[in-house]
Amino acid sequence: MVDTTRGDVPASPDEEPRGCLFALSQPPLMIFLAVVGSLLLMAALHDLFML
């Protein structure tokens, strides 16, 4: 099994851990979420007005 524990060296106080908000701020992820959201919106509008 791979050892994923951190070493004895603590992180420096000026470095903050990167969390979910950092991941959401990445452009490829935002483009993907926008495309998925627009497809869901188009499907919902199609169901509402065309069916």
Stockholm file with secondary structure:
# STOCKHOLM 1.0

chainA/1-51         MVDTTRGDVPASPDEEPRGCLFALSQPPLMIFLAVVGSLLLMAALHDLFML
#=GR chainA/1-51 SS CCCCCCCSCCCCTTCCCCCHHHHHTCHHHHHHHHHHHHHHHHHHHHHHHTC
#=GC SS_cons        CCCCCCCSCCCCTTCCCCCHHHHHTCHHHHHHHHHHHHHHHHHHHHHHHTC
//
